[in-house]
């Protein structure tokens, strides 16, 4: 298959619009369930319906008639496919054969229908009774040390399931509760908590009505959270400037046509989203933000000298912050030349952004994994806070940090205790509530768990959703080690690579999708989620289940827990049959957040968790919001200066992708068709390295440990990128990332700045 080569072939239209309508129609037809899916979509993100299984963007109190985006519709169609992976499917295909399938083909095979156990003699999954599966999993867990087991969760699980899951793991005896936050926004959780005392963003949807400036750093809204474009469009229509810093010009941050508005669809033109768009170098975010801060502080010094009004909010800084003097001294001393060199932008671009910031009274800064998945990812987040603190832009309407989370409940599962960090879990409360002694040792984060698999310390791996074998770094080291695990258990809706790379004992446990009707003992059940703005919402399935052999996630967790643990103070059967009881338990554990949970879960727009920083109360070590002086402006201080042929690779997702789920092999926004094995590259770099468009190449990682990490079979595609930077798709590029190449403090894989070299293909 070939790529589209020409830079001019990249998508020239606005995001949304007819392209979005066509993409939704295509996937409805592809999954052969257009009527059922169309009926269900009416209930998506509605107060009486279900929370989208895709991104975690907020659900409004007064929804649009169609409160879903292109990607949300794709995710729903993907779950409601008419295709089935039933026991007969596995009788026809060995796992060795399925390993040759593309990831897209595996998931596109359809919904899993019955509990399965791997049979070594046939190298196939064979059907098993639920009770037998639970019993053997329990026996295996009881036979090993608790800290040899890892309990991972991807972010799709409900609050109820996540709470049960973490309680089960801790009653079993381990804090090995890594999750997808470790892979993406752990830098946010660490950075914000240190700076302002809470590990999540402080804005809500209502703040969009009060802001008069927004920044974007490293977040592709058009692909990763398209429903947010409605709110951005409304802000732009009332004149709110939006300033974007991103290496690639993403269509969703350039212009937008609302596909749900007949007027906009029939009129020419589109809403311009970004009023300034700055394509900085990969890894240059800290330098760019420090540059904006420098321009603001210099403007304040000029105002002081002239006897004019101060630019800085000195009253706020004095009352509410600490560390300003050290930070300001650093900013004044760093040269514009170094800032320009590190971020790849001219001084004029940074001062232009600073001028808008100075004029604004309430500022929101949105950011995504383009900021967090770096060696200095935590520092990047702290620099965002520094910029906001200069003019008091935290703790007032229309202002604050806004990390855009990925998976639909990835933030919520942390709220109810899924964390490897014992200090973040209410262990004393759990101990008194359930009459057991929780483990107090720190558990494994995701990269720790992967290293544990390689070292042989990990013997059992549970995945509540997710596709870790495909999504983690250093895959060529992980896969062979994964096969030596004693036990692998996967709770999933669809087949993926992790189910094929299995342990000695392996179970594939199919669960209901959140979209589907969940009845227990004849009573319809509902679950709850937390969105990325900290609001809790109820969710009720409306579609018919794909199979009568499916169990809900709470029922599966309860079944395993009951089979593993000695009789305890938890009535797992009662919980699995009535999720309201689980919510009562959550409310008892976390009364400040979840009091009257069952009564409040259907509040239109959700109920918001209390966040002290919104009230300018700072639960930090100093009791104030804390400025941070940068450690370095180097993208990776532990790497030597790059050689003449070294490049910085950053991974991206396509418009037809959610995490490791690939809906199609096309990426219409980037002009890529029929393949994902492409490298997007600046034309000057192509010429400098003696290459040409469509040349076949390999990528080799420049790794301090000297190990050979190489991926073959890429083709070069000219693209509008800063010189020295190239882009490739996740997860295809993951084998190039050493496990050790992660953010300091947070251990988030540094997938947005991977040192690599291009190797030309050898002549045939």
LINJOWO-V298821 format. One line per field, one symbol per residue. phi: phi as a letter, one per 40 degrees, with the letter a starting at -180 (. if undefined). psi: psi as a letter, one per 30 degrees, with the letter a starting at -180 (. if undefined). A space follows every 10 residues. Layout:
BEGIN
phi: ???
psi: ???
END
This chain:
BEGIN
phi: .bccccdccc dbcccggccc cccccccccd cfaccccccc dcccgcdbbb cdcccbccbc cbcccbcabd cccccccccc dccbbbdcdc ccbccccccc ccdcccccch ccbacbbcbc ccfbcbcacd cccdcccccc cccbcdccbb bcbchcccdc cccccccdcc cchabcbcac ddcbbcccdc cccccbgbcb cbcbdccccb cbabbbbfbc ccbcaccccd cccccccbgc cbbbbacbcc dcbbaabccc bdccccccga cccccbbbcc cdgccdcccc ccdccccccc ccccccgccc ccccccdccb bbgccccccc cccccccccc cccgbcdccc cccccccccc babbbcabcc bccbdbcccd cccdcdcccd bgcbgadgai cbccccccbc cccccbhcac ccccbccccc cccbfabccb cccccccccc cccccgccbb bbbcggacdc cccfccccdc cdccccbbbb babbcadccc cbccbbbbbc bccdcccbbb fgbcbbbbbb cccgbcbcab cbccdcaccc bcddcccccc ccccccdbcb ccccccbacc cccccccccb cccbdfdccb cbddggbccc bdccbfbbcb ccgbcbcbcd cabccacccc dcccbcbbcb cbbccbabfc cbcaccbccb gbbgabcbbc acdccdcccg badgccabbb ccbccgccba bcgcbcbcac bcdgbbbacc cdcdccccdc cbccgbgcdc ccabcabcbc ccdc
psi: lllkekeffl kflllbafee eeeeeefeee ghheeeeeee fffkglegbk kkgclglkjl eillejhlle eeeeeeeeeg lfkkileeef ffkleeefff lleeeeeffa kkflkkkkje efhlklklke eeeeeeeeee efflkeffkk jkkfffklee eeeeeeeeee eeglgiilaf effdgeeeee eeeeeffkgl lgllefffff lgkklkjhki efefiffffe eeeeeefggk kkkkjkekjk efgelkkjfg jeeeefklll kkdkfkjjil lkggeeeeee eeeeeeeeee eeeeefglkk ekieeeeeef llgeeeeeee eeekleeeee eefgkleeee eeeeeeeefk fkkkjklaff efhleheeee eeeeeeeefe ghhkglkgll kikjlclfge eeeeegfjkf jfffkieeee eeeghljlkf kkakleeeee eeeefgfkfk jkjillieef fllhefeeee eeffkekkkk jlflkleffe jlaekkkjjk lklfflkjkk hgkklllllk lfggkkklkk kflkkfkgfk lleeeeeeee eefellkagk ieeeeffjfe eeeeeeeeei eeegkheeff fgkkflkkkk jeffghkjhl efglkjkkkk elgkfjffkl kklfgkljkk klllfhkjbf kjelgljefg gkkglgiljk kkeeeeeegh alkgkkllkk kjkffgkjjk klglkkjklj lkkfklklkk gefeffjkef ilkkefgkki fgijklkkkk kkk.
END
